[in-house]
Amino acid sequence: MAGLEIILSPGWKTYWRVPGEAGIPPSFDFSASTNLKSVRLHWPRPVVFDLNGIQTIGYHDRLVLPIEVTPLDALMPVRLRTTVDLGVCKDICLPASITLDADLSRTGGEDAIKAALADMPVPAQAAGMTNIGCKIEPTSDGMRITANINLPNQGEKEVVVFETATSDVWISQSVSTRSGTILTATSDLVPPEGVPFAVDRSSITVTIIADNSVIEIKGCPAP
């Protein structure tokens, strides 16, 4: 397990894996690493920023991003080389690119990584969700998804974020309403071709971000 630590100056922020319509999505290139089979990023709970009616999602002050590493040969060390492209914002947003090189046989930073892993989104069932049903229908340029989530109220502000397994699909900021224990959220999904397309329900991730909680739901079954 490795960890990428980003320290931001006061007033600056960087983005979550789903940054919102106006954000810059972070990207990682690990191709220059040695003895590396795969990596998995563990994103800690993000926060929602609102500026002049524009919603973005990310982190301020400090981010420790745990990186779970699987080596090709477990008996040999891993050298993790990565280029990270990300956005940082204050009054304006700037793209940034950093190159990192780490020998994972070294130790250090365990407490910070453990703390970040402990701050992951809560699974839906642990948060009290009893059911989710998703209606998916075609639009003129893609698909529209509407999720009805039976979940206790998480607070005054509940932001619902949809993700698909296809990274090039544009997903609109959701519109959500609540009636009792039912939270309803709708987003449009638009592929580069601008036409309706097949959506794999099992690969959809639904994240609910509230003031004091972040909940993650895997899969979006039919009602």
C-alpha positions in Angstrom: 0.0 0.0 0.0 1.3 3.4 -1.0 -0.1 6.9 -0.4 -0.1 10.1 -2.4 -0.2 13.1 -0.2 -1.2 16.5 -1.6 -1.0 19.5 0.6 -2.9 22.6 -0.6 -2.4 26.2 0.3 -5.2 27.9 2.1 -8.2 28.6 -0.2 -7.1 26.1 -2.8 -8.8 22.8 -3.7 -8.3 19.8 -5.9 -10.8 17.3 -7.4 -12.4 14.0 -6.6 -12.5 11.2 -9.2 -15.9 12.7 -10.3 -15.2 16.5 -10.2 -18.5 17.9 -11.3 -19.4 19.5 -14.6 -16.8 22.4 -14.1 -14.0 20.4 -12.5 -10.9 18.8 -14.0 -10.9 15.0 -13.5 -7.6 13.6 -12.1 -5.8 11.0 -14.2 -2.9 8.6 -13.4 -0.4 6.9 -15.7 1.5 4.1 -14.0 2.9 2.6 -17.2 6.5 3.5 -16.3 6.4 1.4 -13.1 8.3 -1.8 -12.6 7.0 -5.2 -11.2 3.5 -3.7 -11.2 0.5 -5.8 -12.1 -2.3 -3.4 -11.1 -3.3 -0.5 -8.8 -6.5 0.4 -7.1 -7.2 3.9 -5.8 -9.1 4.3 -2.5 -10.7 7.7 -2.6 -11.5 9.2 0.9 -14.7 11.1 1.5 -14.9 14.3 -0.7 -16.8 17.5 0.0 -19.0 19.5 -2.3 -18.0 23.1 -3.2 -20.6 25.6 -4.5 -19.3 28.8 -6.2 -21.7 31.1 -8.1 -24.2 28.3 -8.6 -21.5 25.9 -10.0 -21.0 22.6 -8.0 -17.7 20.8 -7.9 -16.5 17.9 -5.7 -13.1 17.5 -4.2 -10.7 18.2 -1.3 -9.2 21.2 0.5 -6.2 21.6 2.7 -4.8 18.0 2.5 -5.5 14.8 0.6 -3.9 11.4 1.3 -4.9 9.1 -1.5 -4.2 5.4 -0.6 -2.9 3.4 -3.6 -3.3 -0.4 -3.3 -0.5 -2.1 -5.4 -0.5 -5.6 -6.7 3.0 -6.7 -7.9 3.7 -9.1 -10.8 6.2 -10.9 -8.5 5.3 -10.8 -4.8 8.9 -11.6 -3.9 10.4 -8.6 -5.7 10.1 -4.9 -4.8 7.8 -2.6 -6.8 9.0 0.7 -8.1 6.0 2.9 -8.6 6.4 5.6 -11.2 3.4 7.7 -12.1 2.4 10.9 -13.9 -0.6 12.6 -12.3 -2.6 15.2 -14.2 -5.0 17.1 -12.0 -6.7 20.5 -11.5 -6.1 22.9 -8.6 -8.4 25.9 -8.0 -8.8 29.0 -6.0 -10.2 32.0 -7.9 -9.3 30.3 -11.1 -8.6 26.6 -12.0 -5.2 25.5 -13.2 -4.2 22.2 -14.7 -1.1 20.6 -13.0 1.1 17.7 -13.9 3.4 16.0 -11.4 5.7 13.0 -11.8 6.4 10.7 -8.8 8.9 7.9 -8.3 8.8 5.7 -5.2 10.5 2.5 -4.1 7.8 0.6 -2.2 10.3 -1.4 -0.2 10.6 1.7 2.0 8.3 2.3 5.0 6.7 5.4 6.4 3.4 7.2 6.3 1.4 4.2 7.6 -0.7 6.3 10.0 -1.7 8.8 7.4 -2.7 6.0 5.0 -4.7 4.1 7.7 -6.5 7.4 8.5 -7.4 7.9 4.9 -8.7 4.4 4.5 -10.8 4.8 7.6 -12.4 7.9 6.0 -13.8 6.0 3.0 -17.5 6.3 2.0 -19.9 4.1 4.0 -21.5 1.2 2.2 -25.2 1.7 1.5 -26.5 -1.1 3.8 -24.4 0.2 6.7 -26.0 3.6 6.3 -29.5 2.1 6.5 -30.4 1.9 2.8 -33.1 -0.8 2.3 -33.6 -0.5 -1.5 -32.7 1.2 -4.7 -34.5 1.1 -8.0 -33.3 2.8 -11.2 -35.2 3.7 -14.3 -33.0 4.2 -17.4 -34.6 5.6 -20.6 -33.2 7.0 -23.9 -33.0 10.7 -24.7 -32.2 12.4 -28.0 -28.4 12.3 -27.3 -28.0 9.6 -24.7 -29.7 8.1 -21.7 -31.4 9.4 -18.5 -31.2 7.6 -15.2 -33.6 8.2 -12.3 -32.8 6.4 -9.0 -35.3 6.0 -6.1 -33.3 5.3 -3.0 -34.9 4.2 0.3 -32.5 5.8 2.7 -32.8 7.7 6.0 -32.4 11.4 5.6 -28.7 12.3 5.6 -29.2 16.0 6.3 -30.3 19.3 4.7 -28.1 18.9 1.7 -27.8 15.5 -0.2 -25.8 15.5 -3.4 -26.2 12.4 -5.6 -23.4 11.5 -8.0 -23.7 8.8 -10.7 -20.7 7.1 -12.3 -20.5 4.5 -15.1 -17.6 2.2 -16.0 -17.1 4.2 -19.2 -15.0 7.2 -18.4 -15.8 9.2 -21.6 -19.5 9.4 -20.8 -20.5 12.9 -19.8 -22.9 12.8 -16.7 -24.9 15.9 -15.8 -25.2 17.3 -12.3 -28.1 15.4 -10.7 -31.4 16.9 -9.7 -32.6 15.4 -6.5 -35.7 15.6 -4.2 -36.7 13.8 -1.1 -40.1 12.5 0.1 -39.8 10.9 3.6 -37.3 8.1 3.3 -37.2 8.1 -0.5 -34.4 10.1 -2.1 -35.0 10.6 -5.9 -32.2 11.7 -8.2 -32.0 12.1 -12.0 -29.0 12.6 -14.3 -28.4 12.6 -18.1 -25.7 10.4 -19.6 -24.3 11.5 -22.9 -21.6 9.5 -24.8 -19.2 11.1 -27.3 -21.4 9.8 -30.2 -24.4 11.7 -28.7 -26.9 8.8 -29.2 -28.7 6.3 -26.9 -26.4 3.5 -25.7 -26.5 0.3 -23.6 -25.9 0.9 -19.9 -24.5 -1.8 -17.6 -26.5 -1.4 -14.5 -24.1 -3.5 -12.4 -21.2 -1.1 -13.2 -23.0 2.0 -12.0 -21.8 3.6 -8.8 -24.1 6.0 -6.9 -22.6 8.2 -4.3 -24.6 10.4 -1.9 -22.6 13.2 -0.3 -24.1 15.0 2.7 -22.6 17.4 5.3 -21.5 14.7 7.7 -21.6 11.5 5.6 -20.8 10.0 2.3 -22.5 6.8 1.1 -21.6 4.6 -1.8 -24.0 2.3 -3.6 -22.7 -0.3 -6.1 -25.1 -1.2 -8.9 -28.4 0.4 -10.0 -31.0 -2.4 -10.5 -34.3 -2.0 -12.2 -37.3 -0.9 -10.0 
